[in-house]
C-alpha cells in the first residue's frame, strides 16, 4: 500500500494494523498524527514500513519487535519520544532503520549489535545519551548517523566525547585507589597522546599524500564547509555532470585527494529517498566494478555523497566522442566490467539488488578505462524469497524493460534487459532514443530484423575498419554476431526468457578469449 506524498491529516486508522498479509506499507510525507499502537505487531507479513515525514508522537511500541519479516523501518522526521525499544534486537531480518529527527531519549541498546543484516542505522538529531555501540555492523557506521545527540559518547571516530569511566558508586576504598592511581595514569595517557599526535604531524609533513585513486585515504567524516572549499564554492568549472536529482562536482580535499561530490537537489521530489537508498545499499557493497562511496554529508538542508573520481568520465560521453576506440576488444572489455558488477548485485549479496537504471551515463571509467557502475538512487533490494517487487519510481526511457515501464514490476530481469540495450548501443553507436526509432520501430526490433544477414549494416562503421595487419575480419564478424545474438536474448519482451546475468558474463568472457586468441595466432 503506497499512500506517501499526500495530505492525510488524521490519525492512522486502527483497522490498518489488522491487515496481516500486507508486505509494504508506505505512508511517508503526510500529516498523520497520534501514536503508534501496540497492535502494530499484527502486521506479521510486513517487510517494509515507511512512516517518515509525519507528525506521529508518543513512544515506539515494543511490540514492533514481533515483526520478524521486517527489513526496512523508517520513522524519521516525526515527534516520537521515549526510548529506543530493546525489542528492536529481535528484528532478525532488519537491514534499514531510520529513526532520526525525533525526540527520542535514553541510550542506544547494545543488543542491536547482534543484528546480522543491519546495514543502515540512523538516529541523528534526537536527545540520546550514553555510549554508542561498536560491535557488529556499528563498526561500519559513520558519524553523521549519530550527529545532533549531544549526550552520546564513545569512540572518537564518531566525533563524540569519550565516555566517563568513573563509577560513582564504588566503595570509599576504591575511591582512594582512584584518587592516587588515576592521576599518574591519566598523565601518562596525555603524554602518550601528545607524542602520538606529534609523530603523526611529523609523518604528515615528511611524506606527501599520493593522488593516485588506489591510495586514497578514507574520509570517515566530512563537513559541508570542507566540501564547499574542495569544490571552490561549487564553481561551475568543477561541474562534472548534472542529473535528474542533482549535480556532480570535482573536488580537491585537504589531504590532496581528488574526489567526486554528488550533491542532491532537495527541491526535487524523491531526492531524500534517493540519498537514503544509495547510503543504504552502497555502504555494504564491495566490488572492483562498482563506484566506491568514500563518505557522505547529511543535514537538514544538504545531502551529498563523496565518491571516487573517474578521470575518463562516463561511457556515454566516451562512446560518442572522437576518442572512442574502434577496437571490438576494448568496448567488449568495458561491457564485461559492467556485467561483472551486475552479476555481483544479483548473485553476490545476501539479497538480490536491482540497479533499475542501467545506462551509459551511469557507467564511469577510471584512469585505466575500467568500468564502474554507479548511481543507485532508485535501486531496489529484493527481500528473501522475493523474486519480484513493485515500484512507482521508473528508470530512463529507452532502457526500461516493458514490464517495468508499464506496471512498475522490478526483478533482476529488468537489469538484464537494460544491459541488452547497452550491448546494442555500444556496438551500433545508436541511442535507443534516436529519432530513427519511431512508431513500432524500436532498437530491439531494428537489431532483431537485421540479424544475422544485415547485421554488418547496423554495426558501428568504426568497428568495421579492421586492422589490415591481422586480416581477421571474418573472425571479428562472428564475434559481433555472437554479441548481438546475446543482446537480442537479453531484451526479450518476456522476463523469464531473458538470459541470466551470470550466463551473460560467461558468454562475453568466452567471446573475449576467442578474439584475443585469434589475434595472437594471426600475429
C-alpha positions in Angstrom: 0.0 0.0 0.0 1.6 3.2 -1.2 0.0 6.4 0.2 3.1 8.6 0.5 3.3 12.2 -0.6 -0.3 13.1 0.1 -2.0 15.5 2.6 -3.7 13.0 5.0 -4.0 14.6 8.4 -5.9 12.2 10.6 -4.6 9.5 12.9 -3.7 6.3 11.2 -6.9 4.2 11.1 -6.7 1.3 13.6 -8.2 -1.1 11.0 -5.0 -0.7 9.0 -3.0 -2.6 11.6 -5.1 -5.7 11.1 -4.1 -6.3 7.5 -2.0 -9.3 8.3 -0.8 -10.1 4.8 0.4 -6.7 3.8 4.1 -6.7 2.9 4.7 -3.0 2.1 3.1 -0.1 4.0 4.2 3.3 2.9 2.6 6.4 4.4 5.5 8.8 4.3 5.3 12.6 3.9 1.8 13.1 5.1 0.4 14.8 8.3 -0.6 11.6 10.1 -0.8 12.3 13.9 -1.4 10.3 17.1 0.7 7.5 18.4 1.7 4.0 17.1 -0.5 1.4 18.9 0.8 -2.0 20.2 -1.4 -3.6 17.6 1.2 -2.7 15.0 2.5 -6.2 15.8 -0.4 -7.6 13.8 1.3 -6.7 10.5 3.0 -10.1 10.7 3.9 -10.2 7.0 5.3 -6.6 6.6 8.7 -6.3 5.0 8.8 -2.5 4.5 7.2 0.0 6.9 7.8 3.7 5.9 6.1 6.3 8.1 8.7 9.1 7.9 7.8 12.7 7.5 4.6 12.7 9.6 3.5 14.1 13.0 3.4 10.9 14.9 4.1 11.2 18.7 4.3 9.1 21.8 6.7 6.1 22.3 7.7 3.5 19.8 5.7 0.4 20.9 7.9 -2.5 22.0 5.6 -4.9 20.2 7.2 -3.8 16.9 9.9 -6.4 17.8 7.4 -9.1 16.9 7.6 -8.2 13.1 10.0 -11.0 12.2 9.9 -10.3 8.5 10.6 -6.6 8.8 13.7 -5.5 6.8 13.1 -1.7 6.3 11.7 0.6 9.0 11.7 4.4 8.6 10.2 6.5 11.4 12.3 9.6 10.8 11.0 13.2 10.9 8.2 12.7 13.4 7.7 13.7 17.0 8.3 10.4 18.7 9.7 10.3 22.2 10.7 7.8 24.8 13.5 5.2 24.5 14.6 3.0 21.6 12.9 -0.3 22.3 15.2 -3.2 23.3 12.8 -5.4 21.2 14.4 -4.0 18.0 17.1 -6.6 18.6 14.5 -9.3 17.8 14.1 -8.0 14.3 16.5 -10.6 12.9 15.9 -9.6 9.2 16.2 -5.8 9.8 18.5 -4.2 7.2 17.5 -0.5 7.3 16.5 1.5 10.4 16.0 5.3 10.3 14.6 6.9 13.5 16.4 10.2 13.0 14.9 13.7 13.7 12.6 12.7 16.6 12.7 13.4 20.4 14.0 10.0 21.4 15.9 9.8 24.7 17.9 7.2 26.6 20.7 5.1 25.2 21.2 3.1 22.1 20.6 -0.6 23.1 23.8 -2.5 22.9 21.7 -5.6 21.9 21.4 -4.1 18.4 24.9 -5.2 17.8 23.5 -8.7 17.2 21.5 -7.7 14.1 23.4 -9.6 11.3 21.9 -7.7 8.4 21.7 -4.2 9.7 23.5 -2.1 7.0 21.9 1.3 7.7 21.1 2.8 11.2 20.3 6.5 11.6 19.5 8.0 15.0 20.8 11.5 14.3 19.1 14.6 15.8 17.4 13.1 18.8 18.1 13.5 22.5 20.0 10.3 23.0 22.7 9.7 25.7 25.2 7.1 26.6 27.7 5.1 24.7 27.5 4.3 21.0 27.9 0.6 20.5 30.9 -0.5 18.4 30.2 -4.2 17.8 28.5 -5.9 14.8 27.7 -3.6 11.9 28.2 -0.5 14.2 31.9 -0.8 13.2 30.9 0.4 9.7 28.5 3.2 10.6 29.6 6.9 10.0 29.5 9.9 12.4 26.7 11.6 10.5 24.3 8.8 11.6 24.7 9.9 15.2 25.0 13.6 14.8 22.8 16.0 16.8 22.7 14.0 20.0 24.8 16.0 22.5 24.6 13.3 25.1 26.2 10.5 23.1 29.7 9.4 23.8 32.1 6.7 22.7 34.8 6.1 20.1 36.5 9.3 18.7 35.7 8.1 15.1 32.1 9.0 15.8 33.1 12.6 16.6 31.8 12.4 20.2 33.4 12.7 23.6 34.9 9.7 25.3 32.5 8.1 27.9 33.2 8.7 31.5 34.7 5.5 33.1 34.4 6.6 36.7 31.7 4.6 38.7 30.5 6.9 41.4 29.0 4.0 43.4 32.4 2.4 44.2 33.4 2.0 47.8 35.5 4.6 49.5 38.4 2.2 49.3 38.2 2.2 45.6 37.8 5.9 45.6 41.1 6.3 47.4 42.7 4.0 44.9 41.3 6.1 42.1 42.5 9.3 43.8 46.1 8.1 43.9 46.3 5.8 40.8 44.3 7.5 38.2 46.1 10.9 38.0 49.5 9.3 37.2 47.9 7.0 34.6 46.0 9.9 33.1 49.2 11.9 32.9 50.9 9.0 31.1 48.0 8.8 28.7 48.1 12.5 28.0 51.8 12.4 27.4 51.5 9.4 25.1 48.7 11.0 23.2 50.8 14.1 22.7 53.7 12.0 21.4 51.4 10.2 19.0 50.0 13.4 17.7 53.5 14.8 17.2 54.6 11.7 15.4 51.5 11.8 13.1 52.1 15.5 12.4 55.8 14.8 11.6 54.8 11.9 9.3 52.2 14.0 7.5 54.7 16.7 6.9 57.5 14.4 5.9 55.5 12.3 3.4 53.3 13.7 0.6 49.8 12.3 0.2 49.6 10.3 -3.1 46.9 11.5 -5.5 46.5 8.1 -7.1 43.0 6.8 -6.6 44.2 3.4 -5.3 45.9 5.1 -2.4 43.0 7.3 -1.3 42.6 7.7 2.5 39.0 7.1 3.5 37.4 10.2 4.9 35.4 9.0 7.9 33.5 12.2 8.3 33.3 15.4 6.3 31.5 18.7 6.8 29.6 20.9 4.4 32.3 23.5 4.6 35.0 21.1 3.6 33.0 20.2 0.5 32.4 23.8 -0.2 36.1 24.5 0.0 37.1 21.4 -2.1 34.7 22.4 -4.9 35.6 26.1 -4.8 32.1 27.0 -3.7 30.6 24.6 -6.3 32.3 26.5 -9.1 30.9 25.7 -12.5 34.4 24.9 -13.6 34.3 21.9 -11.2 30.9 20.7 -12.5 31.3 17.2 -13.9 27.7 16.4 -14.8 24.1 17.1 -14.0 21.3 14.5 -13.5 17.6 14.5 -12.7 18.1 14.7 -8.9 21.4 16.6 -8.5 24.8 17.5 -9.8 28.3 16.0 -9.5 31.4 18.2 -8.8 35.1 17.5 -8.8 36.7 18.4 -5.5 40.2 18.5 -4.2 40.3 18.0 -0.4 42.8 18.9 2.3 44.6 15.6 2.0 45.2 16.4 -1.7 42.8 13.6 -2.8 40.7 14.3 -5.8 37.2 13.0 -5.4 33.7 13.5 -6.9 30.9 15.0 -4.9 27.3 14.1 -5.8 25.1 16.8 -4.4 21.3 16.0 -4.2 18.8 18.7 -5.2 16.5 18.5 -2.2 13.8 20.5 -4.1 13.3 17.6 -6.4 10.7 15.1 -5.4 12.3 11.8 -4.3 15.8 13.3 -3.7 15.7 12.5 0.0 14.7 8.9 -0.7 17.3 8.5 -3.4 20.0 9.6 -1.0 18.8 7.2 1.7 18.7 4.3 -0.8 22.3 5.0 -2.1 23.5 5.2 1.5 21.7 2.0 2.5 23.0 0.0 -0.5 26.5 1.3 -1.2 27.7 1.0 2.5 27.7 -2.8 2.2 28.8 -3.4 -1.4 32.4 -4.2 -2.3 33.3 -4.8 -6.0 36.0 -3.5 -8.3 33.4 -2.6 -10.9 31.2 -0.5 -8.6 31.9 3.1 -7.8 33.2 3.3 -4.3 31.5 5.7 -1.8 34.1 7.3 0.4 31.8 9.1 2.8 28.6 11.2 3.0 27.5 14.6 4.3 24.0 15.0 5.5 22.0 17.6 7.4 18.5 19.2 7.1 19.4 21.4 4.1 22.2 19.5 2.4 22.9 15.9 1.3 25.9 14.7 -0.7 27.9 11.6 -1.4 31.6 11.7 -1.8 32.8 9.1 -4.3 35.8 8.1 -6.3 36.7 10.5 -9.1 36.7 8.9 -12.5 39.0 10.9 -14.8 37.7 9.4 -18.1 34.1 10.4 -17.5 31.2 8.1 -18.3 30.5 5.6 -21.1 28.0 7.9 -22.8 30.5 10.7 -23.3 33.3 8.4 -24.3 31.2 6.3 -26.7 30.1 9.4 -28.7 33.4 11.2 -28.6 36.3 11.1 -31.2 38.3 9.2 -28.6 36.0 6.2 -28.7 38.0 3.1 -29.6 37.5 1.3 -32.9 38.6 -2.0 -31.4 36.0 -4.5 -30.5 38.1 -5.9 -27.6 38.2 -2.5 -25.8 34.5 -2.0 -26.0 33.9 -5.6 -25.0 36.2 -5.2 -22.0 34.1 -2.3 -20.7 30.9 -4.4 -21.1 32.4 -7.3 -19.3 33.2 -5.0 -16.4 29.6 -3.9 -16.3 28.3 -7.5 -16.5 30.6 -8.4 -13.6 29.2 -5.6 -11.4 25.5 -6.5 -12.2 26.2 -10.2 -11.7 27.6 -9.3 -8.3 24.5 -7.3 -7.4 22.2 -10.1 -8.5 24.2 -13.1 -7.0 27.0 -11.9 -4.7 25.0 -10.1 -2.0 22.8 -11.6 0.7 19.7 -10.3 -1.1 19.5 -9.5 -4.9 19.9 -5.9 -5.7 18.3 -4.5 -8.9 20.0 -1.3 -10.2 16.9 -0.3 -12.1 18.6 2.5 -14.1 21.5 0.9 -16.1 22.5 3.2 -18.9 25.8 4.6 -20.4 25.8 7.8 -18.2 25.7 5.7 -15.1 28.8 3.7 -16.1 32.0 5.6 -15.2 35.5 5.0 -16.5 38.6 5.2 -14.3 42.1 6.2 -15.4 42.7 2.7 -16.8 39.4 2.6 -18.6 38.0 0.1 -16.1 34.2 0.5 -15.9 32.5 1.2 -12.6 28.7 1.1 -12.2 27.3 4.0 -10.1 24.1 5.9 -9.3 22.0 3.6 -7.1 19.3 6.3 -6.4 16.4 4.1 -7.5 17.9 0.7 -6.9 15.7 -2.0 -5.3 16.7 -4.5 -2.7 14.7 -7.8 -3.1 14.0 -9.4 0.2 14.5 -13.1 1.0 12.3 -15.3 -1.2 11.2 -12.2 -3.2 11.7 -12.6 -6.9 9.8 -9.5 -8.0 8.8 -6.2 -6.4 6.7 -3.2 -7.5 7.8 0.4 -7.5 6.4 3.8 -8.6 9.9 5.1 -9.4 10.8 4.5 -13.0 14.1 4.4 -14.8 15.1 6.0 -18.1 13.1 5.8 -21.3 14.7 3.5 -23.9 16.4 1.4 -21.3 13.4 0.2 -19.2 12.1 -3.3 -19.6 8.5 -3.5 -20.8 7.1 -4.8 -17.5 9.0 -2.1 -15.6 7.7 0.8 -17.7 4.1 -0.4 -17.9 3.5 -1.9 -14.4 6.5 -0.9 -12.2 7.4 -4.6 -11.8 11.0 -5.0 -10.8 13.2 -8.1 -10.9 16.8 -8.9 -11.8 15.5 -9.4 -15.4 14.9 -5.7 -15.5 18.7 -5.1 -15.4 19.3 -7.8 -17.9 17.0 -6.0 -20.4 18.8 -2.7 -19.8 22.1 -4.5 -20.3 20.9 -5.9 -23.6 20.1 -2.4 -24.8 23.6 -1.3 -23.6 25.2 -4.0 -25.7 23.3 -2.9 -28.8 24.1 0.8 -28.2 27.8 0.2 -27.6 28.4 -1.8 -30.8 26.0 0.2 -33.1 26.7 3.6 -31.6 23.0 4.4 -31.7 20.9 5.5 -28.7 17.6 3.7 -28.1 16.0 7.2 -28.1 17.5 8.1 -31.6 15.0 9.9 -33.8 15.1 7.0 -36.3 13.2 4.8 -33.8 9.6 5.9 -34.3 6.3 4.1 -34.1 6.7 0.4 -34.0 10.4 0.5 -34.9 12.4 0.2 -31.6 16.1 -0.6 -31.1 15.3 -4.2 -30.2 13.2 -4.7 -33.4 15.8 -3.0 -35.5 18.5 -5.3 -34.2 16.3 -8.4 -34.5 15.2 -7.6 -38.1 18.9 -7.1 -39.1 20.1 -10.4 -37.6 22.1 -12.1 -38.9 22.2 -11.3 -42.7 22.1 -7.4 -42.4 24.0 -7.2 -39.1 27.0 -5.5 -40.6 24.8 -2.7 -41.9 23.8 -1.6 -38.3 27.1 -2.2 -36.5 29.2 0.9 -35.9 31.2 1.6 -39.0 34.3 2.3 -37.0 34.4 -1.3 -35.8 34.4 -2.5 -39.4 37.7 -0.7 -40.2 39.6 -3.8 -39.3 43.3 -3.7 -38.8 44.8 -5.0 -42.0 47.8 -6.4 -40.2 45.6 -9.1 -38.7 43.2 -9.7 -41.7 40.7 -11.4 -39.4 37.5 -9.6 -40.4 35.7 -12.9 -40.6 36.5 -13.8 -37.0 35.5 -10.3 -35.8 32.2 -10.6 -37.7 31.5 -14.0 -36.0 32.2 -12.4 -32.6 29.9 -9.4 -33.4 27.2 -11.8 -34.4 27.6 -13.6 -31.0 27.4 -10.3 -29.1 24.3 -9.1 -31.0 22.6 -12.5 -30.6 23.2 -12.3 -26.8 21.8 -8.7 -26.8 18.7 -9.8 -28.5 18.2 -12.7 -26.0 18.6 -10.2 -23.1 15.9 -7.9 -24.5 13.1 -10.4 -24.8 9.7 -9.0 -24.0 9.2 -11.8 -21.5 11.4 -11.6 -18.3 11.6 -15.4 -17.9 13.1 -15.8 -21.4 16.0 -13.4 -20.8 19.4 -14.8 -20.3 20.6 -14.7 -16.6 23.4 -12.2 -15.9 25.8 -14.9 -14.7 25.3 -16.7 -18.1 25.8 -13.4 -19.9 29.1 -12.9 -18.2 30.3 -16.4 -19.1 29.4 -15.9 -22.8 31.1 -12.5 -23.1 34.3 -13.8 -21.5 34.3 -16.7 -23.9 33.9 -14.3 -26.9 36.7 -12.1 -25.5 39.0 -15.1 -25.2 38.2 -16.1 -28.8 39.0 -12.6 -30.0 42.4 -12.4 -28.2 43.4 -16.0 -29.2 42.7 -15.3 -32.8 44.7 -12.1 -32.9 47.6 -13.9 -31.1 47.6 -16.7 -33.7 47.5 -14.3 -36.6 50.4 -12.3 -35.2 
